[in-house]
Every structure is written in C-alpha cells, then in structure tokens.
Amino acid sequence: MSVDSRAPALFDLTGKIAIVTGGNGGIGLGMAKGLAEAGAAIVVAARDAAKSEAAVKELIALGAEAAFIAVDVTDAGSCRVLIEATVARFGKLDILVNNAGINIRKVPENYSAEEWHRVLDINLTGSFLCSQAAYPALCKAGGGKIVNIGSMMSIFGAAFAVPYAASKGGVVQLTKALATAWAKDNIQVNAVLPGWIDTDLTREARRQMAGMHERIEARTPARRWGKARDMAGVAVFLSAPASDFITGATITVDGGYSVQG
C-alpha cells in the first residue's frame, strides 16, 4: 500500500503557531515543550515577565521559535491584544492551550466572594475569553485546535477546593459547548484532566495538607506523582492532525488515579 508523501504526519506540528496561557511553568511549560519538540512555534502568555522569559529561553534551547506576550486572561481586551500580537509576530494562530489557573484552598464556609470570583474568573472565564478572542484567527487559518485544562476536580468533589472544582467542572462543559459550536469551522476543542502532577501549585498543597503526598501516591496505580513532562504527549496529540476527528472529549492524564475504585 503506497503512502501519499504529501499527507501531513499525524503528530507533526511544523509551521504551526501555538499560544499556551500560563505556559511559563508546571503543566503549561510541560505542554509547551512538547509542542515545541513537535515543531510548533510557541507564545508563552502569562503575567510574570521574568518567569516567562526564562521559559522562552528553555523553548528556544529546544530549537523552537518562542516569544513571551503578556496577558490578563480575565480581561477581554487583553485577550484580544494577545491574539493580535501573536498574529502580528508569527502571521497566524493554529493552537490555543488554555492552561492559566489558580487555586485557593479553604473550607467552603471561609471563602470570601472575592476569592470565589477570582478563581472562577481566571480558570473558567479566562478560558472562555481567550477562546472567544482566538476564534477569528483560527477561522482565518482554516481551523485549529483549542486544548482546555480541566482537573481531577472536574470529576471528584474536594472539600478544600470548592471554587476550583466548580471552575474546572465548568471548563469541561465549556469544552463540550465550544466543540459543538465551532465544529463547522474545523476547530476541535478538547479538554485534558491532569491528575496529581508535581508542580509549584501541588507542592504548596502538600505543604498545607499533611500526608497528602503519601495518600495520592498510594491511590495512584502508577505509584507516583505525574511530572510536567507527562503532559507533553497529550498536548501534541490534541494539537496535531492525529486528533482531527476528536472534539468535545476529555482525556485524563493521571496514572490511573480516576479509575481506581
């Protein structure tokens, strides 16, 4: 059986332009590195300039084109400027990874309204605003990929993370709604649900919650915490031609944590 040499490689992102919000560390940088290694140019979109420029250097060291563009994902105007600046710099946009997020851990009765809104605004509204801003550029490119970052808290309840869980559950439903709305435009929208990944955020959780590390490790069939590197493959898959007929899906990357009884 002959193979058409003109057909795109299933996991080749050469010539693609990707924005990764919160791409300057943790899961976001792990995904950005995977996309870079597959051939994509990367825009690290975040607020911390020094941390973002350090991430850009890491991506360039991998042989990728990369740049930092500042963004406040809670501000619609800032999201539009991010897309405009990306297109001005690289000529187009093909991939958006909505990774920016925060968590505030408290028992439910102790959250302030301001804390509730801050978590929802960054994690959920931010994903919507960036997607909305990216839509015209993705259409102009002939289609594209949006990868939203959910969480195990999209599946499980957590007494210590009420607004975070609500926001991440919302991200899953946002993913399904955008997938159905934009399939006609050849835009695939999917969500990744990371398990317990070793990042600055989860290290802080372990400092706050005695015994958490051991409990998570014992419950996870893989018997370890995830690494940021473990997020690279799913980012490439959901950004590449290999996933062209997959939209509205959620994929867990958790070492089996969510299937353990």
C-alpha positions as CSV (number, residue, x, y, z in Angstrom):
1,M,0.0,0.0,0.0
2,S,1.5,3.3,-1.0
3,V,1.6,6.3,1.3
4,D,0.9,9.8,0.0
5,S,4.0,11.7,0.9
6,R,2.0,14.9,0.7
7,A,-0.2,13.8,3.6
8,P,0.7,15.6,6.9
9,A,2.4,13.5,9.5
10,L,0.0,12.6,12.3
11,F,2.0,14.3,15.0
12,D,3.9,16.9,13.1
13,L,3.4,20.5,14.1
14,T,5.9,22.1,11.9
15,G,4.8,25.5,10.8
16,K,2.0,25.7,13.5
17,I,1.7,28.6,15.9
18,A,0.6,27.8,19.5
19,I,-0.3,30.0,22.4
20,V,0.0,28.5,25.9
21,T,-1.5,30.6,28.7
22,G,0.3,30.1,31.9
23,G,3.0,28.5,29.8
24,N,5.9,29.7,32.0
25,G,5.9,26.7,34.4
26,G,4.4,23.5,35.6
27,I,1.8,21.8,33.3
28,G,1.8,24.7,30.9
29,L,5.5,24.6,30.3
30,G,5.5,20.8,30.0
31,M,2.9,21.1,27.3
32,A,4.7,24.0,25.6
33,K,7.9,21.9,25.4
34,G,6.0,19.0,23.8
35,L,4.5,21.3,21.2
36,A,7.9,22.9,20.6
37,E,9.6,19.5,20.1
38,A,6.9,18.6,17.6
39,G,7.8,21.7,15.5
40,A,5.4,24.4,16.7
41,A,6.4,28.0,17.4
42,I,5.3,28.9,21.0
43,V,3.8,32.0,22.5
44,V,4.1,31.9,26.3
45,A,1.2,34.0,27.5
46,A,1.3,35.0,31.2
47,R,1.8,37.8,33.6
48,D,5.2,37.2,35.2
49,A,7.7,38.6,32.7
50,A,10.9,37.2,34.3
51,K,9.5,33.7,34.7
52,S,8.1,33.8,31.2
53,E,11.3,35.0,29.6
54,A,13.1,32.1,31.3
55,A,10.6,29.7,29.9
56,V,11.1,31.2,26.4
57,K,14.8,30.5,26.7
58,E,14.1,26.9,27.5
59,L,11.9,26.6,24.5
60,I,14.5,28.2,22.2
61,A,17.1,25.8,23.5
62,L,14.9,23.0,22.2
63,G,15.2,24.6,18.7
64,A,11.8,26.3,18.7
65,E,10.7,29.8,17.9
66,A,9.3,31.3,21.0
67,A,8.1,34.6,22.5
68,F,6.5,36.0,25.6
69,I,3.4,38.1,25.3
70,A,1.8,39.4,28.5
71,V,-1.9,38.7,29.1
72,D,-4.5,39.0,31.8
73,V,-6.9,36.3,30.9
74,T,-9.7,37.9,33.0
75,D,-9.7,40.9,30.7
76,A,-11.4,40.5,27.3
77,G,-9.3,43.4,25.8
78,S,-6.1,41.9,27.0
79,C,-7.0,38.5,25.4
80,R,-7.7,40.2,22.1
81,V,-4.4,42.0,22.2
82,L,-2.7,38.7,22.9
83,I,-4.2,37.2,19.7
84,E,-3.4,40.3,17.7
85,A,0.2,40.4,18.9
86,T,0.6,36.7,18.1
87,V,-0.7,37.1,14.6
88,A,1.5,40.2,14.1
89,R,4.6,38.3,15.2
90,F,4.0,34.9,13.6
91,G,1.5,35.5,10.9
92,K,-1.3,33.3,12.2
93,L,-2.7,31.2,15.0
94,D,-3.3,27.4,14.9
95,I,-3.4,26.2,18.5
96,L,-4.6,27.7,21.8
97,V,-3.9,25.9,25.1
98,N,-6.0,27.4,28.0
99,N,-3.8,26.5,30.9
100,A,-3.7,29.6,33.1
101,G,-5.2,28.9,36.5
102,I,-5.1,29.3,40.3
103,N,-6.4,27.6,43.4
104,I,-7.2,28.9,46.8
105,R,-7.6,26.1,49.4
106,K,-10.1,26.7,52.3
107,V,-13.1,25.0,53.8
108,P,-16.2,26.3,51.9
109,E,-17.6,28.4,54.7
110,N,-14.4,30.5,54.8
111,Y,-14.2,31.7,51.2
112,S,-14.9,35.4,50.5
113,A,-16.9,36.3,47.5
114,E,-13.8,38.0,46.1
115,E,-11.8,34.7,46.4
116,W,-14.6,32.8,44.7
117,H,-14.8,35.2,41.8
118,R,-11.0,35.3,41.4
119,V,-10.7,31.6,40.9
120,L,-13.7,31.4,38.6
121,D,-12.6,34.5,36.6
122,I,-9.1,33.1,35.9
123,N,-9.9,29.4,35.5
124,L,-13.2,29.4,33.7
125,T,-13.9,32.9,32.3
126,G,-10.3,33.2,31.2
127,S,-10.6,30.1,29.1
128,F,-13.8,31.4,27.5
129,L,-12.4,34.9,26.8
130,C,-9.2,33.5,25.3
131,S,-11.1,31.1,23.1
132,Q,-13.5,33.8,22.0
133,A,-10.6,36.1,21.1
134,A,-8.8,33.3,19.2
135,Y,-11.9,32.3,17.2
136,P,-11.5,34.7,14.3
137,A,-7.8,34.0,13.9
138,L,-8.4,30.2,14.0
139,C,-11.1,30.6,11.3
140,K,-8.8,32.6,9.2
141,A,-6.2,29.9,9.4
142,G,-8.8,27.4,8.1
143,G,-9.4,25.8,11.5
144,G,-7.4,24.9,14.5
145,K,-7.2,23.3,18.0
146,I,-8.2,24.5,21.4
147,V,-7.0,22.5,24.4
148,N,-8.6,23.3,27.8
149,I,-7.1,22.2,31.0
150,G,-9.5,20.7,33.5
151,S,-8.6,18.7,36.6
152,M,-9.4,15.6,38.6
153,M,-11.6,18.1,40.5
154,S,-13.8,18.1,37.3
155,I,-14.7,14.5,38.4
156,F,-14.3,14.4,42.1
157,G,-15.5,16.6,45.0
158,A,-12.9,18.2,47.2
159,A,-13.8,19.9,50.5
160,F,-10.8,22.1,50.3
161,A,-11.2,23.4,46.7
162,V,-14.8,24.4,46.1
163,P,-14.3,27.3,43.7
164,Y,-11.5,25.4,41.9
165,A,-13.7,22.3,41.5
166,A,-16.6,24.4,40.2
167,S,-14.4,26.2,37.7
168,K,-12.8,23.0,36.4
169,G,-16.2,21.3,36.1
170,G,-17.3,24.4,34.1
171,V,-14.2,24.0,31.9
172,V,-15.4,20.5,30.8
173,Q,-18.9,21.8,29.9
174,L,-17.3,24.9,28.2
175,T,-15.3,22.5,26.1
176,K,-18.3,20.5,25.0
177,A,-20.3,23.6,24.1
178,L,-17.5,25.2,22.1
179,A,-16.8,21.9,20.4
180,T,-20.4,21.7,19.1
181,A,-20.5,25.4,18.2
182,W,-17.2,25.5,16.2
183,A,-17.0,22.1,14.6
184,K,-18.4,23.7,11.5
185,D,-15.3,25.9,11.4
186,N,-12.9,22.9,11.6
187,I,-11.9,23.9,15.2
188,Q,-11.5,21.0,17.5
189,V,-12.0,21.8,21.2
190,N,-10.9,19.2,23.8
191,A,-10.0,19.1,27.5
192,V,-7.2,17.4,29.4
193,L,-7.8,16.4,33.0
194,P,-4.4,16.2,34.7
195,G,-4.1,14.1,37.8
196,W,-1.7,14.9,40.6
197,I,1.2,16.5,38.8
198,D,4.3,17.7,40.7
199,T,4.2,21.4,40.2
200,D,4.6,24.5,42.3
201,L,0.9,24.6,43.0
202,T,0.7,21.0,44.2
203,R,3.9,21.4,46.2
204,E,2.1,24.2,48.1
205,A,-0.9,21.9,48.6
206,R,1.4,19.2,50.1
207,R,2.9,21.8,52.5
208,Q,-0.6,22.8,53.6
209,M,-2.0,19.2,53.9
210,A,-0.1,16.7,56.0
211,G,0.0,13.2,54.5
212,M,-1.3,14.3,51.1
213,H,1.7,13.1,49.1
214,E,1.6,9.6,50.6
215,R,-2.2,9.3,50.1
216,I,-2.1,10.3,46.4
217,E,0.9,8.0,45.7
218,A,-0.9,5.1,47.4
219,R,-4.1,5.6,45.4
220,T,-2.4,6.0,42.0
221,P,-1.9,2.7,40.2
222,A,1.3,4.1,38.6
223,R,2.5,4.6,42.2
224,R,4.0,8.0,41.5
225,W,3.1,11.6,41.0
226,G,3.0,12.9,37.5
227,K,5.7,15.1,36.0
228,A,5.2,18.2,33.8
229,R,6.8,16.1,31.1
230,D,3.9,13.6,31.2
231,M,1.6,16.3,29.8
232,A,3.6,16.8,26.6
233,G,2.2,13.9,24.6
234,V,-1.4,14.6,25.1
235,A,-0.8,18.3,24.2
236,V,0.8,17.2,20.9
237,F,-1.9,14.7,20.2
238,L,-4.8,17.1,20.7
239,S,-3.0,19.8,18.7
240,A,-2.0,17.6,15.7
241,P,-3.8,16.1,12.7
242,A,-4.0,12.8,14.7
243,S,-7.0,14.3,16.6
244,D,-8.8,15.9,13.6
245,F,-12.0,13.8,14.3
246,I,-11.9,14.2,18.0
247,T,-13.8,17.1,19.6
248,G,-15.6,17.7,22.9
249,A,-13.6,15.0,24.5
250,T,-12.0,14.9,27.9
251,I,-8.7,12.9,28.4
252,T,-7.4,12.0,31.9
253,V,-3.6,12.0,32.4
254,D,-3.4,10.7,35.9
255,G,-1.5,7.4,36.1
256,G,-4.9,5.6,36.6
257,Y,-6.0,7.7,39.6
258,S,-9.5,8.3,38.4
259,V,-10.2,4.6,37.6
260,Q,-9.1,3.3,40.9
261,G,-12.1,2.1,42.9
